[in-house]
Amino acid sequence: MHPIRPDSGGHYLATDDGRPFFWLGDTAWLVMHRGTREEASYYLRTRARQGFTVIQVSLLPETDGLRTPSTWGELPFEGTDPLRPRAAYFQRIDDFFTEAESLGLYVAVVACWGDKLTAPWGDGPRIFTAENLPIARQYGRWLGARFAAHPNLIWIMGGDRPPRLGGHPDNWSESTGVQAGFPRDQDWTPIWREMANGLLEGTGGRAVITYHPQGGGATTSYYLHQEPWLHINGMQSGHGGGHDQPVWEWVSHDYELAPAKPTLDLEPNYEDHPVSPWPRWDPATGYFRDYDVRKQCWRSVLAGACGVTYGHHAVWQWCGDRYDVINHADRDWRDALNRPGAAQVRFLRDLIESRPFFRRVPDQGLILSEPGKGGDHICASRDREGTYAFVYVPHSDQRVKINFAALRAKTVRAWWYDPRNGLGRLIGEIPAVPTEFVTPPYGPDWVLVFDDPAAGYAPPGLNLAKG
């Protein structure tokens, strides 16, 4: 198994032997703390079978993970001292990484959930502070060296917290932090920088690092883009802003930055998560379901992301008999593993990987009609050399007019691709002139696929739906 890295163009990911890598993640933040060995194994095998490529986990969980023992009875440290790790705890982590590797899965590891450091909210305790920067670096160095033998690791700083209070586009983190008693200019970046640099030292410079921020429109690029330790920008379109957060705008912002870095939504709306439950949930708002998941995932990727993370509300918290339900989860983790959205996101990966991977560029110029906003928004991307294009249309009976000027052929082969089952429906070969299409009356969402007939790409549904 080869480590991953940003590709030479800067926008996507590749293995170190040059093969394309599509980040299709799942959040199982608490699996290594709350799951038994047998449960974790079942989870990993299920997600591997479903086509996921990355599992996102936390080493030091948010749910009082420093003081509440794991399911197998272990704590990560002696007391809460990060320089006194308990061997049995981290050996179990080692075993999890090894099993994931055997299944072809990468693990994106939050080195320290944010409440152990920044904590505008959360249980803490705060064990990494501006007053003990060498401890953060030493912890990072120890982690990097301890797990350096695993080629399938990606490291995450952050953990649902901002790196500083100022600079958020909607001032949400600043007001939240001030309410929690922090000054408006509070900056935790030096602590994350030390921990990240420690990881790089411990891995001999091989660690690939991203950052998982709080929900809302602040991608890490607003705070950290120029930090040399940050290799992949991240965002969280999340669960508290209602339906159809404009994540495509956030991805587009990152895509245009220099130097180019891959970017992705590390936490879109979870399947079966209550809609906007803070500060108090109104059950009339309902839950996010598979359609909501598809809309956010497809539109972020076509806007230029290097992949996307799916998540389920019961899986991240490992909801089951042993633990209290968090935030109105409506089922346990076992049932949640096979929800519709978990099966459907693989069809996004399949379509992206079926065409030249590193040549994909976002291009809203393909859309001559109004692309729409919010839930109506249509998103498009194409091959830089003009051999294919994808257009995601979120509604049935929705009209979209396509501009083929960026495609090289005089005729194109057009398809409807069904994001629910990965099957294609041929429209036919048509002249490459401005043309209006209307999505089929069932769905609701569809993907238009256009190919240069001479390119020889296999039709969607014949090679993409894999069981």
Phi, psi and omega in degrees: 000133185258140174299156177258164180201163170298143180285173186296334178280343174094346186262338185235183183243150178217156169285162186288355171260013170094002181279145178299144176228117177260120179284105170243096189263163170223139178268115173233058190310322189254007187299323183281347179257321186257340183272146171285168178302317182292320179295316180298322179295316178298317178301310182299317180295324178293313181292326176296317179296327182279356174096010176289155180242339185224135173247126182260123185226166178240131176287318181242091192296156180293327189280064180054043187290348177274339185241347178257120183298154173294171178304328180268012169089016184246150170251154183289328186228162166286118189065230173237033184267110183293349178266006178233066182293148178266122188301320184295323179297312185281340172293322177296322176299316178304315181296321178297315179298320181294317179294319177301316179300319181296338180261004180079019182257138170270154179237121176264114194251119171285113185294330183199111179302144193301337181288348175276000186222290186277305169055048163299340172206159178119169186282334185066218358285160181280104182257350176240122184224170177295340181276347180231046182307320179300332178291318177300318180292319180293322176297313178300318180296319179296316179301311182302315180289321183299323185245018184297337182285348182270116181281353188257022182257141170235141185252142181238126166269169173100261185081063171064029179221151179281150175285340173203168183275318181284153173103352178288132184302328181250012176062013182295311183295325180296312181294323178295316180295320179296319177298331179276358176103008179269150175291156183296336181262018180302131182224116178261003183306319180302328180289313178298322180298317180295316181296317179295317179293327173297318176300317179297320178295317183292336180257009183066032178083006186269347183298139171252129193231137170233188182217131180260105184271180174289169180291159180113187190277009182268092172291161181298342181296333179293331185253322201232004190303325183273358177290122183295338180282345181272112183265333184227125174285151180222160177213168176223100178288334160068202195232351188261354183258011182083191182285149165061047170302139187284060183298333179297329177289321180293318177297317180299321177302311181293324184298330185274355186282157172237138356291154180293133174224144174301153176217153177197160175276109183277351178200081170286182178302125178292145172295136179064027171267139176299142181283124174047065185274005183248141358282346179212136185273134170262111182304340179294339179284341174076199183240153168288133179241189189300326179298317178299320178299312182300314183303312183290319182295310183297317186287328177291320181291315180292339176284352175125008180288156181276004181158200181196158177249122168278156173207152174238139187297327179278332183285315184302323183267357182055053184293126180186196187295333188277344188227149177294149177291135176257124167057050168066032174302139188253012179193174178264173187295328181295313177297320185295332184301333185245030175289158187304318183299325180295329177279331188278331185294338178296334182288334171294310177302315182302315182292316180299318183283349183278352182234165180310118195284310187280352180268359182288132177227143174291143180204094176287350175294346174294339186258112179275330178279175178295123183287345177082167180235164176054229182295343180269355191294131176258137184230143187221151171212167184206172173284135178303329181266005170081022182266346179203164175208149176235137177227118178268127181239120193279351185231153168286154181056030178260135182267141176213132179256129189253137175257119184263012187300329182277353177267147193273339187274156176279338172231152178232149172269122186250142181222151160263128178248128185269112183286357177272334184222358177074016181262147181253150176233115185290130170271317178131181175270129186228156176296144181276064176237159181309127188220139176263136177240151175235125182297150177304156187284356175243169180153254016272332190262156182215160174237125171275131177241129178238130180232146165290118183304331182284346183286338176077022178290141179290142180296141175303141177096335179270329178237359187256326179279113189246054176100000000 
